[in-house]
Amino acid sequence: MTRFKTDLGGGAFASVLGFTVRHWRRQPWRLALIVVTFMVATLADVLTPLYSGRLVDAVASGAAADAVAWDAAKAAFVTLIALALGSVVMRNIAFVGITDLTLKMMADISADAFHRVQRFSTDWHANSFAGSTVRKVTRGMWALDLLNDTILIALFPSLVMLVGSTVLLGWYWPMMGLVIAIGSLVFIAVTAALSLGYVAPAARLANIWDTKLGGSLADAVSCNAVVKGFGAEEREEARFAEVVAKWRGRTRRTWMRGTVNGTTQGMMLLGLRAAVIGFVLVLWSWGQASAGDVAFVLTSFFVLQGYLRDIGMHIRNMQRSVNDMEELVDFEAQPLDVDDRPGAGPIRIGEGGITFDHVTFHYGNHRLPLYRDFSIRIKPGERVGLVGHSGSGKTTFVKLIQRLYDVSGGRILIDGQDIAGVQQASLRSQIAIVQQEPILFHRSLAENIAYGRPSATQAEIEEAARQASAHHFITALPKGYGTLVGERGVKLSGGERQRVAIARAFLADAPILIFDEATSSLDSESEVLIQQAMERLMVGRTTLVIAHRLSTVRSLDRLLVFDRGRIAEEGSHDELIRLQGGIYRRLFERQALELTKGLA
């Protein structure tokens, strides 16, 4: 628990408030308008008790027929109405300003967070629940609304009211000002200590479990087909109930600590009230305060008490909003694993020749590198198959070409250009990839096919679909190319999704093409259609094919056989099949034997 206190007392608050101030600086004039108008409105509240006291003195000094008393009463009344009107007008201006300020900030931080999340590494996305990420962003965005309101609408006016009332009362009775100043400072200090050191640690744990709750729910919902497939609804409900129970326990502890904090504040305010009222009665008994003075002090205290009571709530709100925002703020602080170098320009790929020049690479904190002093050249337009056991380095090879990871040593060149020195977006836009499990957006088929080239015409989209053997099944759908495919394309079969992905690659017309196990999970009829589409797509492009089904790579120009991060064998299918004891021959013979058994 000590660690949480330290984080929330210093690091978390400093980072969140620093983040907020940086966004305030984007709108300096709007912020200045809010501060000035709230200050003027609050000073009107400070002066209101003073003129209320003068009104009481005027009424108590004589009858209504007394012209002097009547004029004094009218002057006090007009001043009170003017102060109230000024306060209303200034607050209205301030509320309009803070509405625009906050909405602009919320839009900016959600856009900034989305920008960074999109650019985080594939490892980061693999280790993060999509539901949790969404929850962090949306919760943090709305927490900013509360934080702005707390600081600008609540705490700042409360501070102005506290200082103003203390100075004004101290001007008339120095000891009264001292009593209020000491009592208020003690109240604020104790409230802040309880909120930050007692409530905040519990709130942070509650937020962690709130994030886990969202992630667990999203995980189960997105995998509902698997849940149904195994009849595991009750098991998932039990699993979710465990998370809910943890969340409930952590949240209850937070709320109970908030209740203790509120009760403590109430007792301190009671003590301060007794001190102020008792002191003004003593002044009255000594003849040092009139009835109007008593009214002035009581009104000032009750207005101030309202602000002080709210300060406790505002500190709790600030603590809660900081807790809610800190995971979002962490996105900004977290470095991008792979980032464009300063001044990086676009890559220009013409022929598509690829060179690994003495590359060394290891994953994260792994002690041993996967590749060590690895070199290979793929000629422009060459069709190359990547073969080997799982974990041998095939997929890493193509990920490094896409610069999804940075190499530890050496260089990767495309047409002689070091990919580490170019813009990632320009690199990947010129590499088309067809994955084993194509991911489609919950958008129309036309939008999914045109994703690599959004400016494509309908005729170009349909031509790409024909090349990918997808046009026939698309036109058979009720809405044709306007059909929505469902989340990740679940409304389509595996073969249909694969053909849409190939159509997308056709339309992208990239000089480098990657097939990552594109036929490994398909039926024989779909595999034939897709292999025909693949052959058409490979023409004139540098092509890399990762395959476990070796029948898909037999016709390629060259095969690279990977083994533990090195190329153990290379050559054509005919050359490798003749190598006695070779890895490729062993894999091929095993698959042939399995096929023979299956036919038997």
C-alpha positions as CSV (number, residue, x, y, z in Angstrom):
1,M,0.0,0.0,0.0
2,T,2.9,2.3,0.6
3,R,3.8,2.2,-3.1
4,F,0.3,3.4,-4.1
5,K,0.5,6.3,-1.6
6,T,3.7,7.4,-3.1
7,D,2.5,7.2,-6.7
8,L,-0.8,9.0,-6.0
9,G,0.7,11.6,-3.7
10,G,3.3,12.6,-6.2
11,G,4.0,10.8,-9.5
12,A,0.5,10.1,-10.7
13,F,-0.9,13.6,-9.7
14,A,2.2,15.3,-11.2
15,S,1.9,13.4,-14.5
16,V,-1.9,13.9,-14.8
17,L,-1.8,17.6,-13.9
18,G,1.2,18.2,-16.1
19,F,-0.7,16.5,-18.9
20,T,-3.8,18.7,-18.3
21,V,-1.8,21.9,-18.1
22,R,-0.1,21.0,-21.5
23,H,-3.6,20.8,-23.0
24,W,-4.7,24.0,-21.3
25,R,-1.8,25.8,-23.0
26,R,-3.3,24.9,-26.4
27,Q,-6.2,27.3,-25.6
28,P,-4.6,30.2,-23.5
29,W,-7.1,32.9,-24.3
30,R,-10.1,30.7,-23.4
31,L,-8.4,29.6,-20.2
32,A,-7.7,33.2,-19.3
33,L,-11.3,34.2,-19.9
34,I,-12.5,31.3,-17.6
35,V,-10.1,32.3,-14.8
36,V,-11.0,36.0,-14.9
37,T,-14.7,35.6,-15.0
38,F,-14.8,33.0,-12.2
39,M,-12.6,35.3,-10.1
40,V,-14.9,38.3,-10.6
41,A,-18.0,36.1,-9.9
42,T,-16.4,34.8,-6.7
43,L,-15.3,38.2,-5.5
44,A,-19.0,39.2,-5.8
45,D,-19.8,36.3,-3.4
46,V,-17.1,37.6,-1.0
47,L,-18.6,41.1,-0.8
48,T,-22.2,39.9,-0.5
49,P,-22.1,39.2,3.3
50,L,-20.5,42.7,3.9
51,Y,-23.4,44.5,2.2
52,S,-25.9,42.1,3.9
53,G,-24.5,43.3,7.2
54,R,-24.9,46.9,6.1
55,L,-28.5,46.3,5.1
56,V,-29.1,44.8,8.6
57,D,-27.4,47.8,10.3
58,A,-29.5,50.2,8.2
59,V,-32.8,48.5,9.1
60,A,-31.8,48.2,12.8
61,S,-30.7,51.9,13.0
62,G,-34.1,53.5,12.5
63,A,-37.6,53.3,11.1
64,A,-38.4,53.4,7.3
65,A,-39.3,57.1,7.7
66,D,-35.7,57.9,8.6
67,A,-34.3,59.2,5.3
68,V,-30.7,58.3,6.3
69,A,-31.6,54.8,7.2
70,W,-33.8,54.4,4.1
71,D,-31.0,55.6,1.8
72,A,-28.5,53.3,3.4
73,A,-30.9,50.4,3.1
74,K,-31.5,51.2,-0.6
75,A,-27.8,51.5,-1.3
76,A,-27.1,48.2,0.3
77,F,-30.0,46.6,-1.5
78,V,-28.9,47.9,-4.9
79,T,-25.4,46.8,-4.3
80,L,-26.5,43.3,-3.3
81,I,-28.6,43.0,-6.5
82,A,-25.7,44.3,-8.7
83,L,-23.3,41.8,-7.1
84,A,-25.8,39.0,-7.7
85,L,-26.4,40.0,-11.3
86,G,-22.6,40.4,-11.9
87,S,-22.0,37.0,-10.5
88,V,-24.7,35.3,-12.7
89,V,-23.4,37.0,-15.9
90,M,-19.7,36.2,-15.1
91,R,-20.5,32.6,-14.3
92,N,-22.5,32.2,-17.5
93,I,-19.6,33.5,-19.6
94,A,-17.2,31.2,-17.7
95,F,-19.5,28.1,-18.2
96,V,-19.7,28.8,-21.9
97,G,-15.9,29.1,-22.0
98,I,-15.2,25.9,-20.0
99,T,-17.7,24.0,-22.2
100,D,-15.7,24.8,-25.3
101,L,-12.4,24.3,-23.5
102,T,-13.3,20.9,-22.2
103,L,-14.9,19.5,-25.4
104,K,-11.8,20.6,-27.4
105,M,-9.5,18.9,-24.8
106,M,-11.6,15.7,-24.8
107,A,-11.5,15.5,-28.6
108,D,-7.7,16.2,-28.6
109,I,-6.8,13.6,-25.9
110,S,-9.0,10.9,-27.5
111,A,-7.4,11.6,-30.9
112,D,-3.9,11.6,-29.4
113,A,-4.5,8.4,-27.5
114,F,-5.9,6.7,-30.7
115,H,-2.8,8.0,-32.6
116,R,-0.4,6.4,-30.1
117,V,-2.4,3.1,-29.7
118,Q,-2.4,2.7,-33.5
119,R,1.4,3.0,-33.4
120,F,2.2,0.8,-30.5
121,S,4.1,-2.4,-31.4
122,T,2.5,-5.7,-32.4
123,D,3.7,-7.1,-29.0
124,W,1.9,-4.4,-27.1
125,H,-1.3,-5.2,-28.9
126,A,-0.8,-8.9,-28.4
127,N,-0.4,-8.4,-24.7
128,S,-3.3,-5.9,-24.3
129,F,-7.1,-6.6,-24.1
130,A,-8.9,-4.4,-26.7
131,G,-11.7,-3.9,-24.3
132,S,-9.3,-2.7,-21.6
133,T,-7.7,-0.3,-24.0
134,V,-11.0,1.2,-25.0
135,R,-12.1,1.4,-21.3
136,K,-8.9,3.3,-20.4
137,V,-9.4,5.8,-23.2
138,T,-13.1,6.5,-22.6
139,R,-12.8,6.6,-18.8
140,G,-9.8,8.9,-19.0
141,M,-11.6,11.2,-21.5
142,W,-14.6,11.6,-19.3
143,A,-12.4,12.0,-16.2
144,L,-10.9,15.0,-17.8
145,D,-14.3,16.6,-17.9
146,L,-14.6,16.1,-14.1
147,L,-11.0,17.3,-13.5
148,N,-11.5,20.6,-15.5
149,D,-14.8,21.2,-13.6
150,T,-13.1,20.4,-10.3
151,I,-10.1,22.7,-10.8
152,L,-11.6,25.6,-12.7
153,I,-15.2,25.7,-11.5
154,A,-14.7,24.4,-8.0
155,L,-11.3,24.6,-6.4
156,F,-10.1,27.9,-7.9
157,P,-13.3,29.8,-6.9
158,S,-13.1,28.2,-3.5
159,L,-9.6,29.4,-3.0
160,V,-10.6,32.9,-4.1
161,M,-13.5,32.8,-1.6
162,L,-11.3,31.5,1.2
163,V,-8.6,34.2,0.7
164,G,-11.1,37.0,0.1
165,S,-13.3,36.2,3.2
166,T,-10.2,35.8,5.4
167,V,-8.8,39.1,4.3
168,L,-12.1,41.0,4.6
169,L,-13.0,39.6,8.1
170,G,-9.4,40.1,9.2
171,W,-9.6,43.7,8.1
172,Y,-12.3,44.4,10.6
173,W,-11.3,41.8,13.3
174,P,-7.7,40.5,12.9
175,M,-8.4,37.6,15.4
176,M,-11.5,36.5,13.5
177,G,-9.4,36.4,10.3
178,L,-6.8,34.4,12.1
179,V,-9.3,31.9,13.4
180,I,-10.9,31.4,10.0
181,A,-7.5,31.1,8.2
182,I,-6.1,28.5,10.7
183,G,-9.3,26.5,10.8
184,S,-9.7,26.5,7.0
185,L,-6.1,25.5,6.4
186,V,-6.3,22.7,8.9
187,F,-9.5,21.5,7.3
188,I,-8.0,21.6,3.8
189,A,-4.8,19.9,4.9
190,V,-6.6,17.0,6.7
191,T,-9.0,16.6,3.8
192,A,-6.2,16.4,1.3
193,A,-4.2,14.0,3.4
194,L,-7.2,11.7,3.8
195,S,-8.1,11.9,0.1
196,L,-4.7,11.4,-1.3
197,G,-3.2,9.0,1.3
198,Y,-6.3,7.0,2.4
199,V,-8.9,7.1,-0.3
200,A,-6.8,7.3,-3.4
201,P,-4.8,4.0,-3.0
202,A,-8.0,2.1,-2.7
203,A,-9.5,4.0,-5.7
204,R,-6.5,3.1,-7.8
205,L,-6.9,-0.6,-7.0
206,A,-10.7,-0.3,-7.8
207,N,-9.8,1.2,-11.2
208,I,-7.4,-1.6,-11.9
209,W,-10.2,-4.1,-11.3
210,D,-12.6,-1.9,-13.3
211,T,-10.2,-2.2,-16.3
212,K,-10.0,-6.0,-15.8
213,L,-13.7,-6.2,-15.6
214,G,-14.0,-4.5,-19.0
215,G,-11.2,-6.6,-20.5
216,S,-12.8,-9.9,-19.2
217,L,-16.2,-8.9,-20.6
218,A,-14.8,-8.0,-24.0
219,D,-12.7,-11.2,-24.1
220,A,-15.7,-13.4,-23.5
221,V,-18.0,-11.6,-25.8
222,S,-15.5,-11.5,-28.7
223,C,-14.9,-15.2,-28.3
224,N,-18.5,-16.1,-28.0
225,A,-18.4,-18.6,-30.9
226,V,-15.8,-20.6,-28.9
227,V,-17.9,-20.4,-25.8
228,K,-20.9,-21.8,-27.6
229,G,-18.8,-24.4,-29.4
230,F,-17.8,-25.9,-26.0
231,G,-21.1,-25.2,-24.2
232,A,-19.1,-23.2,-21.7
233,E,-21.6,-20.4,-20.9
234,E,-21.8,-21.3,-17.2
235,R,-18.0,-21.6,-16.9
236,E,-17.5,-18.2,-18.4
237,E,-20.2,-16.7,-16.2
238,A,-18.4,-18.2,-13.1
239,R,-15.1,-16.7,-14.4
240,F,-16.7,-13.3,-14.9
241,A,-18.4,-13.5,-11.5
242,E,-15.0,-13.9,-9.8
243,V,-13.8,-10.7,-11.5
244,V,-17.0,-8.9,-10.5
245,A,-16.5,-10.0,-6.9
246,K,-13.0,-8.6,-6.8
247,W,-14.2,-5.4,-8.4
248,R,-17.1,-5.1,-6.0
249,G,-14.8,-5.7,-3.0
250,R,-12.2,-3.1,-4.1
251,T,-14.9,-0.6,-5.0
252,R,-16.8,-1.0,-1.7
253,R,-13.5,-0.4,0.2
254,T,-13.0,2.8,-1.8
255,W,-16.6,4.1,-1.1
256,M,-16.3,3.3,2.6
257,R,-13.1,5.2,2.9
258,G,-14.8,8.1,1.1
259,T,-17.6,7.9,3.7
260,V,-15.0,8.1,6.6
261,N,-13.4,11.0,4.9
262,G,-16.7,12.8,4.6
263,T,-17.6,12.2,8.3
264,T,-14.2,13.6,9.4
265,Q,-14.8,16.7,7.3
266,G,-18.2,17.2,8.8
267,M,-16.8,17.1,12.4
268,M,-14.0,19.6,11.5
269,L,-16.6,22.0,10.0
270,L,-18.7,21.7,13.2
271,G,-15.7,22.7,15.3
272,L,-14.9,25.7,13.0
273,R,-18.5,26.8,13.2
274,A,-18.5,26.7,17.0
275,A,-15.3,28.8,17.1
276,V,-16.5,31.5,14.6
277,I,-20.0,31.9,16.1
278,G,-18.7,31.8,19.6
279,F,-16.1,34.4,18.8
280,V,-18.5,36.8,17.1
281,L,-20.9,36.5,20.1
282,V,-18.0,37.5,22.4
283,L,-17.3,40.5,20.2
284,W,-21.0,41.5,20.4
285,S,-21.0,41.1,24.2
286,W,-18.0,43.4,24.4
287,G,-19.7,46.0,22.2
288,Q,-17.2,45.5,19.4
289,A,-19.8,44.2,16.9
290,S,-23.2,45.4,15.9
291,A,-26.2,43.3,14.8
292,G,-25.1,44.0,11.2
293,D,-21.6,42.8,12.0
294,V,-23.0,39.6,13.5
295,A,-25.0,39.1,10.3
296,F,-21.9,39.9,8.2
297,V,-19.8,37.3,10.1
298,L,-22.5,34.6,10.1
299,T,-23.3,35.1,6.4
300,S,-19.6,35.1,5.5
301,F,-19.1,31.9,7.5
302,F,-22.0,30.0,6.0
303,V,-21.0,31.0,2.5
304,L,-17.4,30.0,3.3
305,Q,-18.6,26.8,5.0
306,G,-20.4,25.8,1.8
307,Y,-17.2,26.4,-0.1
308,L,-15.1,24.4,2.5
309,R,-17.6,21.6,2.5
310,D,-17.3,21.5,-1.3
311,I,-13.5,21.6,-1.1
312,G,-13.6,18.2,0.5
313,M,-15.8,16.9,-2.3
314,H,-13.7,18.6,-4.9
315,I,-10.5,17.1,-3.6
316,R,-12.1,13.7,-3.6
317,N,-13.3,14.4,-7.2
318,M,-9.8,15.4,-8.2
319,Q,-8.4,12.3,-6.7
320,R,-10.9,10.2,-8.5
321,S,-10.4,11.9,-11.9
322,V,-6.6,11.6,-11.5
323,N,-7.1,7.9,-10.8
324,D,-9.3,7.5,-13.8
325,M,-6.9,9.5,-16.1
326,E,-3.5,8.0,-15.1
327,E,-3.8,4.9,-17.4
328,L,-4.7,7.2,-20.3
329,V,-1.8,9.5,-19.5
330,D,0.5,6.5,-19.4
331,F,-0.1,6.1,-23.1
332,E,1.6,9.4,-23.7
333,A,4.5,8.5,-21.5
334,Q,5.0,5.1,-23.0
335,P,7.6,5.1,-25.8
336,L,6.8,3.7,-29.2
337,D,8.8,0.5,-29.6
338,V,9.3,1.3,-33.3
339,D,9.3,5.0,-34.2
340,D,10.1,7.0,-37.3
341,R,13.5,8.7,-37.1
342,P,13.5,12.6,-37.2
343,G,13.4,13.7,-40.7
344,A,12.5,10.3,-42.1
345,G,11.2,10.5,-45.7
346,P,9.0,8.1,-47.8
347,I,10.5,5.0,-49.3
348,R,10.4,4.6,-53.1
349,I,10.2,0.9,-54.0
350,G,10.5,0.2,-57.7
351,E,11.9,-3.3,-58.4
352,G,11.4,-4.7,-54.8
353,G,14.8,-6.2,-54.2
354,I,15.3,-7.1,-50.5
355,T,18.6,-7.5,-48.7
356,F,19.3,-8.6,-45.1
357,D,22.8,-7.2,-44.4
358,H,24.5,-8.9,-41.3
359,V,21.2,-8.6,-39.3
360,T,21.2,-9.5,-35.6
361,F,17.8,-9.5,-33.8
362,H,16.4,-10.7,-30.5
363,Y,12.9,-10.4,-29.0
364,G,12.6,-8.1,-26.0
365,N,14.7,-9.2,-23.1
366,H,15.5,-12.6,-24.6
367,R,19.1,-13.4,-23.8
368,L,19.9,-15.2,-27.1
369,P,19.2,-13.6,-30.5
370,L,17.0,-15.3,-33.0
371,Y,19.1,-14.0,-35.8
372,R,22.9,-13.5,-35.5
373,D,24.9,-11.9,-38.4
374,F,22.1,-13.0,-40.8
375,S,22.5,-12.1,-44.5
376,I,20.3,-13.0,-47.5
377,R,19.4,-11.3,-50.8
378,I,16.0,-11.7,-52.6
379,K,16.2,-10.5,-56.2
380,P,13.5,-8.1,-57.6
381,G,10.5,-10.1,-58.8
382,E,11.7,-13.3,-57.2
383,R,9.1,-15.7,-55.8
384,V,10.5,-17.1,-52.5
385,G,9.0,-19.7,-50.2
386,L,9.8,-19.7,-46.5
387,V,9.8,-23.2,-45.0
388,G,10.6,-24.6,-41.6
389,H,9.4,-25.8,-38.2
390,S,7.3,-23.5,-36.1
391,G,9.5,-21.0,-34.3
392,S,12.3,-21.3,-36.8
393,G,12.2,-17.6,-37.8
394,K,9.9,-17.5,-40.9
395,T,7.3,-15.1,-39.5
396,T,9.9,-12.9,-37.9
397,F,11.6,-12.6,-41.2
398,V,8.6,-10.9,-42.9
399,K,7.8,-8.9,-39.8
400,L,11.3,-7.4,-39.9
401,I,10.8,-6.5,-43.6
402,Q,7.6,-4.6,-42.6
403,R,9.6,-3.0,-39.8
404,L,7.2,-4.2,-37.1
405,Y,10.4,-4.6,-35.0
406,D,13.7,-2.8,-35.2
407,V,16.8,-5.0,-35.7
408,S,19.5,-5.0,-33.0
409,G,22.3,-4.9,-35.5
410,G,22.9,-4.8,-39.3
411,R,20.5,-3.4,-41.9
412,I,17.5,-4.4,-44.0
413,L,17.5,-2.8,-47.4
414,I,14.8,-2.6,-50.0
415,D,16.0,-1.4,-53.4
416,G,19.2,-0.2,-51.6
417,Q,17.2,1.9,-49.0
418,D,17.6,1.2,-45.3
419,I,14.1,0.7,-44.0
420,A,15.1,2.0,-40.6
421,G,15.5,5.5,-42.0
422,V,12.2,5.8,-43.9
423,Q,8.6,6.5,-42.8
424,Q,6.9,3.3,-41.6
425,A,3.6,4.2,-43.3
426,S,5.2,4.6,-46.7
427,L,7.0,1.3,-46.3
428,R,4.0,-0.8,-45.3
429,S,1.8,0.9,-47.9
430,Q,4.0,-0.7,-50.6
431,I,3.9,-4.2,-49.1
432,A,0.7,-6.2,-49.5
433,I,0.2,-9.0,-47.0
434,V,-2.4,-11.8,-47.1
435,Q,-2.5,-13.4,-43.6
436,Q,-3.5,-16.9,-42.5
437,E,-6.5,-15.4,-40.7
438,P,-7.5,-12.3,-42.6
439,I,-8.9,-9.5,-40.5
440,L,-11.8,-7.6,-42.0
441,F,-13.4,-4.4,-40.7
442,H,-17.1,-4.4,-39.8
443,R,-17.7,-2.4,-43.0
444,S,-18.9,-3.2,-46.5
445,L,-17.1,-5.6,-48.7
446,A,-16.3,-2.8,-51.1
447,E,-14.7,-0.8,-48.3
448,N,-12.6,-3.8,-47.1
449,I,-11.3,-4.5,-50.6
450,A,-10.5,-0.9,-51.2
451,Y,-8.7,-0.5,-47.8
452,G,-5.3,-0.4,-49.4
453,R,-6.4,2.1,-52.0
454,P,-9.5,4.1,-50.7
455,S,-9.6,6.2,-53.9
456,A,-10.4,3.1,-56.1
457,T,-13.5,3.2,-58.3
458,Q,-16.3,0.6,-58.0
459,A,-15.1,-0.9,-61.4
460,E,-11.5,-1.3,-60.0
461,I,-12.9,-2.9,-56.8
462,E,-14.9,-5.4,-58.9
463,E,-12.0,-6.2,-61.2
464,A,-9.8,-6.9,-58.1
465,A,-12.5,-9.2,-56.8
466,R,-12.7,-11.1,-60.1
467,Q,-8.9,-11.6,-60.1
468,A,-9.2,-13.0,-56.5
469,S,-12.1,-15.3,-57.5
470,A,-14.4,-13.4,-55.1
471,H,-16.8,-11.6,-57.5
472,H,-19.1,-14.5,-57.9
473,F,-19.9,-15.1,-54.2
474,I,-20.1,-11.3,-53.5
475,T,-22.7,-10.7,-56.2
476,A,-24.7,-13.6,-54.8
477,L,-25.1,-11.8,-51.5
478,P,-28.4,-9.7,-51.0
479,K,-26.5,-6.4,-50.9
480,G,-23.5,-7.4,-53.0
481,Y,-20.5,-5.2,-52.5
482,G,-22.5,-3.2,-49.9
483,T,-22.8,-6.2,-47.6
484,L,-21.4,-5.6,-44.0
485,V,-19.1,-8.5,-43.1
486,G,-19.5,-8.4,-39.2
487,E,-16.8,-7.9,-36.6
488,R,-13.5,-9.2,-38.0
489,G,-15.4,-10.7,-41.0
490,V,-17.3,-13.3,-39.0
491,K,-20.3,-13.4,-41.5
492,L,-18.0,-14.9,-44.2
493,S,-16.4,-18.3,-44.4
494,G,-12.7,-18.7,-44.1
495,G,-12.2,-19.1,-47.9
496,E,-14.4,-16.1,-48.6
497,R,-12.4,-13.9,-46.2
498,Q,-9.2,-15.1,-47.8
499,R,-10.4,-14.2,-51.2
500,V,-11.4,-10.7,-50.0
501,A,-8.0,-10.3,-48.5
502,I,-6.4,-11.3,-51.9
503,A,-8.7,-8.9,-53.7
504,R,-7.5,-6.2,-51.3
505,A,-3.9,-7.1,-52.2
506,F,-4.7,-7.0,-55.9
507,L,-6.1,-3.5,-55.6
508,A,-3.2,-2.3,-53.4
509,D,-0.9,-3.2,-56.4
510,A,2.2,-3.2,-54.1
511,P,5.6,-4.2,-55.5
512,I,6.2,-6.6,-52.6
513,L,3.8,-9.3,-51.7
514,I,3.6,-11.5,-48.6
515,F,1.5,-14.6,-48.1
516,D,1.5,-15.8,-44.5
517,E,0.1,-19.4,-44.4
518,A,-2.7,-18.2,-46.8
519,T,-4.1,-21.6,-47.5
520,S,-3.3,-23.6,-44.4
521,S,-6.8,-23.7,-42.9
522,L,-8.9,-24.1,-46.1
523,D,-10.8,-26.9,-47.7
524,S,-9.5,-28.3,-50.9
525,E,-11.9,-26.5,-53.2
526,S,-11.2,-23.1,-51.6
527,E,-7.5,-23.9,-51.6
528,V,-7.5,-24.4,-55.4
529,L,-9.4,-21.1,-56.0
530,I,-7.0,-19.2,-53.8
531,Q,-3.9,-20.8,-55.2
532,Q,-5.0,-19.7,-58.7
533,A,-5.6,-16.2,-57.4
534,M,-2.2,-16.2,-55.7
535,E,-0.5,-17.2,-59.0
536,R,-2.2,-14.3,-60.8
537,L,-1.2,-11.9,-58.0
538,M,2.4,-12.9,-57.9
539,V,3.1,-11.9,-61.5
540,G,5.7,-9.1,-61.6
541,R,6.0,-8.8,-57.8
542,T,8.7,-9.8,-55.3
543,T,6.8,-12.4,-53.4
544,L,7.4,-14.2,-50.0
545,V,5.3,-17.2,-49.2
546,I,5.3,-18.7,-45.7
547,A,3.8,-22.2,-45.9
548,H,3.4,-25.3,-43.9
549,R,1.6,-27.0,-46.8
550,L,4.6,-27.6,-49.0
551,S,2.4,-28.2,-52.1
552,T,1.9,-24.4,-52.2
553,V,5.6,-23.6,-52.6
554,R,6.7,-26.3,-55.2
555,S,6.4,-23.9,-58.1
556,L,8.3,-21.0,-56.5
557,D,11.7,-19.8,-57.8
558,R,13.5,-20.5,-54.5
559,L,12.9,-22.0,-51.1
560,L,14.6,-20.9,-47.9
561,V,14.5,-23.5,-45.2
562,F,14.8,-21.9,-41.7
563,D,16.1,-23.7,-38.7
564,R,16.6,-21.8,-35.4
565,G,17.1,-18.4,-36.9
566,R,19.4,-19.5,-39.7
567,I,18.9,-20.6,-43.3
568,A,19.8,-24.3,-43.2
569,E,19.0,-25.0,-46.9
570,E,18.0,-23.1,-50.0
571,G,17.2,-23.9,-53.6
572,S,14.3,-24.9,-55.7
573,H,11.9,-27.7,-54.8
574,D,13.6,-30.2,-57.1
575,E,17.0,-29.3,-55.7
576,L,16.0,-29.6,-52.1
577,I,14.0,-32.8,-52.5
578,R,17.2,-34.6,-53.6
579,L,19.2,-33.7,-50.5
580,Q,19.7,-36.8,-48.5
581,G,18.7,-36.2,-44.8
582,G,17.7,-32.6,-45.6
583,I,15.1,-30.8,-43.5
584,Y,12.9,-29.9,-46.5
585,R,13.0,-33.5,-47.8
586,R,12.0,-34.8,-44.4
587,L,9.1,-32.4,-44.1
588,F,7.9,-33.1,-47.6
589,E,8.1,-36.9,-47.1
590,R,6.2,-36.6,-43.8
591,Q,3.4,-34.6,-45.4
592,A,3.3,-37.0,-48.4
593,L,3.0,-40.0,-46.0
594,E,0.2,-38.3,-44.0
595,L,-1.7,-37.6,-47.3
596,T,-1.3,-41.2,-48.3
597,K,-2.7,-42.4,-45.0
598,G,-5.6,-40.0,-45.3
599,L,-6.4,-41.3,-48.8
600,A,-6.2,-44.9,-47.5
